[in-house]
């Protein structure tokens, strides 16, 4: 159904956002360690 497709799309977006957020956290921690 349309709702299920929309829900799946939202889940994909959330997963990508979570991955990007983790990458940013790792970069921030790395910069802090170097500094």
PQR file with spaces between the fields and no chain letter, atoms N, CA, C, O and H, PARSE charges and radii, in Angstrom:
ATOM       1  N    UNK     1       0.843   -1.202    0.000 -0.4000 1.5000
ATOM       2  CA   UNK     1       0.000    0.000    0.000 -0.0000 2.0000
ATOM       3  C    UNK     1       0.875    1.247    0.000  0.5500 1.7000
ATOM       4  O    UNK     1       2.083    1.172    0.222 -0.5500 1.4000
ATOM       5  N    UNK     2       0.264    2.368   -0.246 -0.4000 1.5000
ATOM       6  CA   UNK     2       0.997    3.628   -0.263 -0.0000 2.0000
ATOM       7  C    UNK     2       1.637    3.893    1.098  0.5500 1.7000
ATOM       8  O    UNK     2       2.783    4.334    1.182 -0.5500 1.4000
ATOM       9  H    UNK     2      -0.718    2.429   -0.426  0.4000 1.0000
ATOM      10  N    UNK     3       0.880    3.617    2.163 -0.4000 1.5000
ATOM      11  CA   UNK     3       1.406    3.882    3.514 -0.0000 2.0000
ATOM      12  C    UNK     3       2.626    3.019    3.796  0.5500 1.7000
ATOM      13  O    UNK     3       3.598    3.496    4.381 -0.5500 1.4000
ATOM      14  H    UNK     3      -0.052    3.259    2.094  0.4000 1.0000
ATOM      15  N    UNK     4       2.586    1.746    3.384 -0.4000 1.5000
ATOM      16  CA   UNK     4       3.721    0.856    3.627 -0.0000 2.0000
ATOM      17  C    UNK     4       4.948    1.324    2.845  0.5500 1.7000
ATOM      18  O    UNK     4       6.066    1.280    3.357 -0.5500 1.4000
ATOM      19  H    UNK     4       1.796    1.359    2.908  0.4000 1.0000
ATOM      20  N    UNK     5       4.740    1.770    1.609 -0.4000 1.5000
ATOM      21  CA   UNK     5       5.869    2.254    0.819 -0.0000 2.0000
ATOM      22  C    UNK     5       6.475    3.481    1.477  0.5500 1.7000
ATOM      23  O    UNK     5       7.695    3.616    1.566 -0.5500 1.4000
ATOM      24  H    UNK     5       3.832    1.805    1.193  0.4000 1.0000
ATOM      25  N    UNK     6       5.605    4.374    1.937 -0.4000 1.5000
ATOM      26  CA   UNK     6       6.092    5.603    2.588 -0.0000 2.0000
ATOM      27  C    UNK     6       6.855    5.247    3.863  0.5500 1.7000
ATOM      28  O    UNK     6       7.891    5.843    4.158 -0.5500 1.4000
ATOM      29  H    UNK     6       4.613    4.265    1.864  0.4000 1.0000
ATOM      30  N    UNK     7       6.342    4.271    4.619 -0.4000 1.5000
ATOM      31  CA   UNK     7       6.991    3.862    5.868 -0.0000 2.0000
ATOM      32  C    UNK     7       8.374    3.281    5.579  0.5500 1.7000
ATOM      33  O    UNK     7       9.332    3.580    6.292 -0.5500 1.4000
ATOM      34  H    UNK     7       5.500    3.786    4.379  0.4000 1.0000
ATOM      35  N    UNK     8       8.482    2.469    4.557 -0.4000 1.5000
ATOM      36  CA   UNK     8       9.771    1.890    4.192 -0.0000 2.0000
ATOM      37  C    UNK     8      10.752    2.974    3.781  0.5500 1.7000
ATOM      38  O    UNK     8      11.932    2.909    4.125 -0.5500 1.4000
ATOM      39  H    UNK     8       7.704    2.226    3.978  0.4000 1.0000
ATOM      40  N    UNK     9      10.268    3.974    3.045 -0.4000 1.5000
ATOM      41  CA   UNK     9      11.138    5.071    2.614 -0.0000 2.0000
ATOM      42  C    UNK     9      11.643    5.848    3.823  0.5500 1.7000
ATOM      43  O    UNK     9      12.820    6.202    3.894 -0.5500 1.4000
ATOM      44  H    UNK     9       9.309    4.026    2.766  0.4000 1.0000
ATOM      45  N    UNK    10      10.755    6.109    4.768 -0.4000 1.5000
ATOM      46  CA   UNK    10      11.146    6.850    5.976 -0.0000 2.0000
ATOM      47  C    UNK    10      12.195    6.052    6.757  0.5500 1.7000
ATOM      48  O    UNK    10      13.152    6.630    7.274 -0.5500 1.4000
ATOM      49  H    UNK    10       9.799    5.822    4.710  0.4000 1.0000
ATOM      50  N    UNK    11      12.022    4.738    6.844 -0.4000 1.5000
ATOM      51  CA   UNK    11      12.991    3.915    7.563 -0.0000 2.0000
ATOM      52  C    UNK    11      14.361    3.988    6.890  0.5500 1.7000
ATOM      53  O    UNK    11      15.386    4.045    7.569 -0.5500 1.4000
ATOM      54  H    UNK    11      11.245    4.269    6.424  0.4000 1.0000
ATOM      55  N    UNK    12      14.379    3.987    5.543 -0.4000 1.5000
ATOM      56  CA   UNK    12      15.658    4.089    4.828 -0.0000 2.0000
ATOM      57  C    UNK    12      16.321    5.415    5.138  0.5500 1.7000
ATOM      58  O    UNK    12      17.526    5.470    5.384 -0.5500 1.4000
ATOM      59  H    UNK    12      13.546    3.940    4.991  0.4000 1.0000
ATOM      60  N    UNK    13      15.538    6.488    5.126 -0.4000 1.5000
ATOM      61  CA   UNK    13      16.097    7.821    5.389 -0.0000 2.0000
ATOM      62  C    UNK    13      16.656    7.873    6.811  0.5500 1.7000
ATOM      63  O    UNK    13      17.731    8.425    7.042 -0.5500 1.4000
ATOM      64  H    UNK    13      14.560    6.444    4.925  0.4000 1.0000
ATOM      65  N    UNK    14      15.926    7.299    7.754 -0.4000 1.5000
ATOM      66  CA   UNK    14      16.391    7.316    9.150 -0.0000 2.0000
ATOM      67  C    UNK    14      17.684    6.518    9.281  0.5500 1.7000
ATOM      68  O    UNK    14      18.590    6.929   10.006 -0.5500 1.4000
ATOM      69  H    UNK    14      15.052    6.850    7.566  0.4000 1.0000
ATOM      70  N    UNK    15      17.780    5.387    8.592 -0.4000 1.5000
ATOM      71  CA   UNK    15      18.998    4.581    8.673 -0.0000 2.0000
ATOM      72  C    UNK    15      20.183    5.370    8.115  0.5500 1.7000
ATOM      73  O    UNK    15      21.268    5.361    8.696 -0.5500 1.4000
ATOM      74  H    UNK    15      17.044    5.054    8.003  0.4000 1.0000
ATOM      75  N    UNK    16      19.972    6.052    6.985 -0.4000 1.5000
ATOM      76  CA   UNK    16      21.074    6.825    6.397 -0.0000 2.0000
ATOM      77  C    UNK    16      21.474    7.961    7.318  0.5500 1.7000
ATOM      78  O    UNK    16      22.660    8.251    7.480 -0.5500 1.4000
ATOM      79  H    UNK    16      19.090    6.059    6.513  0.4000 1.0000
ATOM      80  N    UNK    17      20.481    8.607    7.925 -0.4000 1.5000
ATOM      81  CA   UNK    17      20.775    9.718    8.834 -0.0000 2.0000
ATOM      82  C    UNK    17      21.550    9.211   10.044  0.5500 1.7000
ATOM      83  O    UNK    17      22.479    9.866   10.516 -0.5500 1.4000
ATOM      84  H    UNK    17      19.518    8.372    7.793  0.4000 1.0000
ATOM      85  N    UNK    18      21.162    8.041   10.540 -0.4000 1.5000
ATOM      86  CA   UNK    18      21.857    7.473   11.704 -0.0000 2.0000
ATOM      87  C    UNK    18      23.304    7.136   11.349  0.5500 1.7000
ATOM      88  O    UNK    18      24.212    7.396   12.138 -0.5500 1.4000
ATOM      89  H    UNK    18      20.408    7.508   10.156  0.4000 1.0000
ATOM      90  N    UNK    19      23.524    6.558   10.167 -0.4000 1.5000
ATOM      91  CA   UNK    19      24.883    6.229    9.741 -0.0000 2.0000
ATOM      92  C    UNK    19      25.719    7.493    9.609  0.5500 1.7000
ATOM      93  O    UNK    19      26.866    7.535   10.056 -0.5500 1.4000
ATOM      94  H    UNK    19      22.787    6.347    9.526  0.4000 1.0000
ATOM      95  N    UNK    20      25.143    8.526    8.993 -0.4000 1.5000
ATOM      96  CA   UNK    20      25.868    9.784    8.811 -0.0000 2.0000
ATOM      97  C    UNK    20      26.198   10.397   10.173  0.5500 1.7000
ATOM      98  O    UNK    20      27.289   10.931   10.374 -0.5500 1.4000
ATOM      99  H    UNK    20      24.212    8.492    8.630  0.4000 1.0000
ATOM     100  N    UNK    21      25.251   10.316   11.100 -0.4000 1.5000
ATOM     101  CA   UNK    21      25.462   10.875   12.429 -0.0000 2.0000
ATOM     102  C    UNK    21      26.609   10.151   13.135  0.5500 1.7000
ATOM     103  O    UNK    21      27.431   10.785   13.797 -0.5500 1.4000
ATOM     104  H    UNK    21      24.365    9.883   10.937  0.4000 1.0000
ATOM     105  N    UNK    22      26.664    8.829   12.995 -0.4000 1.5000
ATOM     106  CA   UNK    22      27.742    8.052   13.613 -0.0000 2.0000
ATOM     107  C    UNK    22      29.089    8.445   12.999  0.5500 1.7000
ATOM     108  O    UNK    22      30.086    8.564   13.712 -0.5500 1.4000
ATOM     109  H    UNK    22      25.996    8.314   12.457  0.4000 1.0000
ATOM     110  N    UNK    23      29.118    8.647   11.679 -0.4000 1.5000
ATOM     111  CA   UNK    23      30.369    9.043   11.032 -0.0000 2.0000
ATOM     112  C    UNK    23      30.823   10.394   11.561  0.5500 1.7000
ATOM     113  O    UNK    23      32.010   10.596   11.815 -0.5500 1.4000
ATOM     114  H    UNK    23      28.308    8.550   11.101  0.4000 1.0000
ATOM     115  N    UNK    24      29.887   11.318   11.728 -0.4000 1.5000
ATOM     116  CA   UNK    24      30.234   12.648   12.237 -0.0000 2.0000
ATOM     117  C    UNK    24      30.761   12.533   13.665  0.5500 1.7000
ATOM     118  O    UNK    24      31.724   13.205   14.034 -0.5500 1.4000
ATOM     119  H    UNK    24      28.923   11.154   11.522  0.4000 1.0000
ATOM     120  N    UNK    25      30.130   11.684   14.459 -0.4000 1.5000
ATOM     121  CA   UNK    25      30.598   11.496   15.841 -0.0000 2.0000
ATOM     122  C    UNK    25      32.025   10.958   15.839  0.5500 1.7000
ATOM     123  O    UNK    25      32.861   11.424   16.613 -0.5500 1.4000
ATOM     124  H    UNK    25      29.348   11.138   14.159  0.4000 1.0000
ATOM     125  N    UNK    26      32.310    9.986   14.980 -0.4000 1.5000
ATOM     126  CA   UNK    26      33.644    9.395   14.930 -0.0000 2.0000
ATOM     127  C    UNK    26      34.666   10.456   14.529  0.5500 1.7000
ATOM     128  O    UNK    26      35.755   10.509   15.101 -0.5500 1.4000
ATOM     129  H    UNK    26      31.631    9.608   14.351  0.4000 1.0000
ATOM     130  N    UNK    27      34.331   11.293   13.562 -0.4000 1.5000
ATOM     131  CA   UNK    27      35.242   12.339   13.117 -0.0000 2.0000
ATOM     132  C    UNK    27      35.479   13.327   14.253  0.5500 1.7000
ATOM     133  O    UNK    27      36.612   13.749   14.481 -0.5500 1.4000
ATOM     134  H    UNK    27      33.447   11.250   13.098  0.4000 1.0000
ATOM     135  N    UNK    28      34.414   13.699   14.969 -0.4000 1.5000
ATOM     136  CA   UNK    28      34.543   14.645   16.075 -0.0000 2.0000
ATOM     137  C    UNK    28      35.442   14.061   17.162  0.5500 1.7000
ATOM     138  O    UNK    28      36.311   14.756   17.689 -0.5500 1.4000
ATOM     139  H    UNK    28      33.493   13.355   14.784  0.4000 1.0000
ATOM     140  N    UNK    29      35.235   12.785   17.499 -0.4000 1.5000
ATOM     141  CA   UNK    29      36.067   12.147   18.520 -0.0000 2.0000
ATOM     142  C    UNK    29      37.519   12.090   18.055  0.5500 1.7000
ATOM     143  O    UNK    29      38.434   12.301   18.851 -0.5500 1.4000
ATOM     144  H    UNK    29      34.529   12.220   17.072  0.4000 1.0000
ATOM     145  N    UNK    30      37.733   11.813   16.796 -0.4000 1.5000
ATOM     146  CA   UNK    30      39.088   11.732   16.254 -0.0000 2.0000
ATOM     147  C    UNK    30      39.770   13.084   16.361  0.5500 1.7000
ATOM     148  O    UNK    30      40.935   13.163   16.752 -0.5500 1.4000
ATOM     149  H    UNK    30      36.990   11.642   16.149  0.4000 1.0000
ATOM     150  N    UNK    31      39.050   14.159   16.013 -0.4000 1.5000
ATOM     151  CA   UNK    31      39.621   15.506   16.079 -0.0000 2.0000
ATOM     152  C    UNK    31      39.957   15.859   17.525  0.5500 1.7000
ATOM     153  O    UNK    31      40.985   16.481   17.796 -0.5500 1.4000
ATOM     154  H    UNK    31      38.104   14.095   15.696  0.4000 1.0000
ATOM     155  N    UNK    32      39.085   15.460   18.451 -0.4000 1.5000
ATOM     156  CA   UNK    32      39.332   15.748   19.866 -0.0000 2.0000
ATOM     157  C    UNK    32      40.581   15.009   20.339  0.5500 1.7000
ATOM     158  O    UNK    32      41.400   15.575   21.063 -0.5500 1.4000
ATOM     159  H    UNK    32      38.250   14.955   18.231  0.4000 1.0000
ATOM     160  N    UNK    33      40.731   13.749   19.935 -0.4000 1.5000
ATOM     161  CA   UNK    33      41.900   12.974   20.358 -0.0000 2.0000
ATOM     162  C    UNK    33      43.180   13.611   19.812  0.5500 1.7000
ATOM     163  O    UNK    33      44.177   13.704   20.529 -0.5500 1.4000
ATOM     164  H    UNK    33      40.066   13.289   19.347  0.4000 1.0000
ATOM     165  N    UNK    34      43.162   14.043   18.565 -0.4000 1.5000
ATOM     166  CA   UNK    34      44.344   14.638   17.955 -0.0000 2.0000
ATOM     167  C    UNK    34      44.657   15.973   18.627  0.5500 1.7000
ATOM     168  O    UNK    34      45.818   16.285   18.894 -0.5500 1.4000
ATOM     169  H    UNK    34      42.353   13.967   17.982  0.4000 1.0000
ATOM     170  N    UNK    35      43.614   16.756   18.896 -0.4000 1.5000
ATOM     171  CA   UNK    35      43.806   18.079   19.490 -0.0000 2.0000
ATOM     172  C    UNK    35      44.348   17.964   20.901  0.5500 1.7000
ATOM     173  O    UNK    35      44.574   18.978   21.560 -0.5500 1.4000
ATOM     174  H    UNK    35      42.671   16.502   18.679  0.4000 1.0000
